Amino acid sequence: MSKLQELADRVERLLLRHQEQQRTHALLQQQLAAVTQERDQLRSRLNTARQRIDTLLERLPAEARDAGDGGGA
């Protein structure tokens, strides 16, 4: 095989490898976007849950005072 043909074969293999890596990169970008979106949704749910818990905790002392005042009179 001539040197030129060997070089052409090598270039062809490199092009194929490059295309494969581009496809892999695109898939990884899609996965990253999906995971990032899922993370953001989970953070939002966590913040909502924290707010609900904070609201409940704020109500607890007031309810305890109300129950204590009404029971002794």
C-alpha positions as CSV (number, residue, x, y, z in Angstrom):
1,M,0.0,0.0,0.0
2,S,1.3,3.4,-0.9
3,K,2.0,6.1,1.7
4,L,-0.7,8.2,0.3
5,Q,-3.3,5.5,0.7
6,E,-2.2,4.8,4.3
7,L,-2.5,8.5,5.0
8,A,-6.0,8.6,3.4
9,D,-7.1,5.6,5.5
10,R,-5.8,7.2,8.6
11,V,-7.6,10.4,7.9
12,E,-10.8,8.5,7.2
13,R,-10.5,6.7,10.5
14,L,-9.9,10.0,12.3
15,L,-12.9,11.5,10.6
16,L,-15.1,8.6,11.7
17,R,-13.7,8.8,15.3
18,H,-14.4,12.5,15.3
19,Q,-18.0,12.0,14.2
20,E,-18.5,9.4,16.9
21,Q,-17.1,11.7,19.5
22,Q,-19.4,14.5,18.3
23,R,-22.4,12.2,18.7
24,T,-21.3,11.2,22.1
25,H,-20.8,14.8,23.1
26,A,-24.3,15.7,21.9
27,L,-25.8,12.8,23.9
28,L,-23.8,13.9,27.0
29,Q,-25.1,17.5,26.6
30,Q,-28.7,16.2,26.4
31,Q,-28.2,14.1,29.5
32,L,-26.6,17.1,31.3
33,A,-29.6,19.3,30.4
34,A,-32.0,16.6,31.7
35,V,-30.2,16.2,34.9
36,T,-29.9,19.9,35.4
37,Q,-33.6,20.3,34.8
38,E,-34.3,17.5,37.3
39,R,-32.0,19.1,39.9
40,D,-33.8,22.5,39.5
41,Q,-37.2,20.9,39.9
42,L,-36.0,19.0,43.0
43,R,-34.6,22.3,44.5
44,S,-37.9,24.0,43.8
45,R,-39.8,21.1,45.6
46,L,-37.4,21.3,48.5
47,N,-37.8,25.0,48.9
48,T,-41.6,24.6,48.8
49,A,-41.4,21.9,51.4
50,R,-39.2,24.1,53.6
51,Q,-41.6,26.9,53.4
52,R,-44.5,24.7,54.4
53,I,-42.5,23.3,57.3
54,D,-41.6,26.8,58.4
55,T,-45.2,27.9,58.2
56,L,-46.2,24.9,60.4
57,L,-43.5,25.6,62.9
58,E,-44.6,29.2,63.2
59,R,-48.1,28.0,63.9
60,L,-47.1,25.5,66.6
61,P,-46.2,27.9,69.4
62,A,-49.3,30.0,68.8
63,E,-51.5,26.9,69.0
64,A,-49.8,25.8,72.1
65,R,-50.4,29.2,73.8
66,D,-54.1,29.2,72.7
67,A,-54.6,25.7,74.1
68,G,-52.9,26.6,77.3
69,D,-54.9,29.8,77.9
70,G,-58.3,28.2,77.2
71,G,-57.9,25.1,79.2
72,G,-57.3,26.7,82.6
73,A,-60.2,29.2,82.6
